[in-house]
Amino acid sequence: MNPSDEARWIGAAPTYIAQYMGAAGLQNPGNNSLLCDTGAVGGGWYDIFVVVTASNQLGVSNLDFQWRNAANSANVLDIPFFGYTELALSFELRNIKVGAGERFRFYITGGFTGIVGASIFAVRRA
């Protein structure tokens, strides 16, 4: 069986044509601290990958993932994490339709003692 036949049986992987990334780390961030922001992305279908790590348990903090509109004035989607008690958090949003100029960002809404970092990968499908 040649590779093209195998892809027909297994299913071809998506082809990616653009990637945006935002990453940052903060020490002792205060309330409503922006951890990372992808900036405006081009329109299309995306897979979003988010990773957050911390030096201490995140149970004292509130975390908030936001998908913002092109004007950056309102949330298209808001995913809050309240009282999360681990050292790391990761999640994915797959195959979502994103408008031109929209963005993704991650906030820490409650103060945190220690170091916390976040990365957002926004990968556009072909």
C-alpha positions as CSV (number, residue, x, y, z in Angstrom):
1,M,0.0,0.0,0.0
2,N,1.5,3.4,-1.0
3,P,1.2,6.4,1.3
4,S,-1.7,8.0,-0.6
5,D,-3.7,4.7,-0.3
6,E,-3.0,4.7,3.4
7,A,-4.2,8.3,3.8
8,R,-7.5,7.3,2.2
9,W,-8.0,4.5,4.7
10,I,-6.8,6.4,7.8
11,G,-7.8,9.9,6.9
12,A,-5.5,12.7,5.9
13,A,-4.2,15.0,8.5
14,P,-5.3,18.7,8.1
15,T,-2.9,21.0,6.3
16,Y,-1.9,24.1,8.3
17,I,-1.2,27.4,6.6
18,A,-0.7,30.0,9.3
19,Q,0.2,30.0,13.0
20,Y,-0.1,32.7,15.7
21,M,1.4,32.4,19.1
22,G,1.3,34.4,22.3
23,A,3.4,33.5,25.4
24,A,4.4,35.1,28.6
25,G,5.3,34.5,32.2
26,L,4.6,36.8,35.2
27,Q,5.9,36.8,38.7
28,N,3.4,37.6,41.4
29,P,0.7,38.9,39.0
30,G,-2.0,41.1,40.4
31,N,-5.7,41.0,39.7
32,N,-6.7,41.1,36.1
33,S,-3.2,40.6,34.7
34,L,-3.0,39.7,31.0
35,L,-0.8,36.6,30.7
36,C,-0.7,36.3,26.9
37,D,-2.4,37.5,23.7
38,T,-2.1,36.3,20.2
39,G,-2.8,39.7,18.7
40,A,-5.2,39.9,15.7
41,V,-5.3,36.8,13.6
42,G,-6.4,36.3,10.0
43,G,-9.9,34.8,9.3
44,G,-10.4,31.1,8.7
45,W,-10.8,27.8,10.5
46,Y,-8.5,27.3,13.5
47,D,-7.3,24.8,16.1
48,I,-6.4,26.6,19.3
49,F,-4.0,25.0,21.9
50,V,-3.6,26.6,25.4
51,V,-1.1,25.7,28.1
52,V,-0.8,27.3,31.5
53,T,1.9,26.4,34.1
54,A,2.6,27.8,37.5
55,S,5.2,27.5,40.3
56,N,2.4,27.0,42.9
57,Q,-1.0,25.5,42.8
58,L,-3.5,27.8,41.0
59,G,-6.2,27.2,43.5
60,V,-6.0,30.8,44.8
61,S,-6.5,32.3,41.4
62,N,-9.1,32.6,38.8
63,L,-8.0,32.1,35.2
64,D,-9.9,33.3,32.1
65,F,-9.5,32.4,28.5
66,Q,-11.0,34.9,26.1
67,W,-11.8,34.8,22.4
68,R,-12.2,38.5,21.5
69,N,-14.0,40.1,18.5
70,A,-12.1,42.1,15.9
71,A,-12.7,45.4,17.7
72,N,-11.3,43.8,20.9
73,S,-14.4,45.2,22.7
74,A,-16.3,42.1,23.6
75,N,-15.8,38.3,24.1
76,V,-17.0,35.9,21.4
77,L,-16.3,33.1,23.9
78,D,-15.2,33.3,27.5
79,I,-14.0,30.3,29.4
80,P,-13.3,31.0,33.1
81,F,-11.5,28.5,35.4
82,F,-12.4,29.2,39.1
83,G,-10.4,27.7,41.9
84,Y,-8.4,25.4,39.6
85,T,-6.0,23.5,42.0
86,E,-3.3,22.1,39.8
87,L,0.2,23.3,38.6
88,A,-0.7,23.1,34.9
89,L,-3.7,23.4,32.7
90,S,-4.1,22.6,29.0
91,F,-7.0,22.5,26.6
92,E,-7.8,22.7,22.9
93,L,-10.5,24.2,20.8
94,R,-10.7,22.4,17.5
95,N,-11.9,23.4,14.1
96,I,-13.5,26.8,15.0
97,K,-14.4,29.5,12.6
98,V,-12.6,32.8,13.4
99,G,-13.2,36.2,11.8
100,A,-10.4,38.4,10.5
101,G,-8.9,40.5,13.3
102,E,-10.2,38.4,16.2
103,R,-7.8,37.4,18.9
104,F,-7.2,35.0,21.8
105,R,-5.9,35.9,25.2
106,F,-5.5,34.5,28.7
107,Y,-6.0,36.5,32.0
108,I,-5.4,35.8,35.6
109,T,-8.3,37.5,37.3
110,G,-7.3,36.9,40.9
111,G,-3.9,37.7,42.4
112,F,-1.3,34.9,42.5
113,T,1.9,34.5,44.5
114,G,4.6,32.8,42.4
115,I,5.3,32.5,38.7
116,V,2.7,31.7,36.2
117,G,3.0,31.4,32.4
118,A,0.7,30.8,29.5
119,S,1.0,30.0,25.8
120,I,-1.6,30.1,23.2
121,F,-1.1,28.6,19.7
122,A,-3.7,29.5,17.1
123,V,-3.1,27.3,14.0
124,R,-5.1,28.0,10.9
125,R,-6.2,25.1,8.7
126,A,-5.9,25.2,5.0
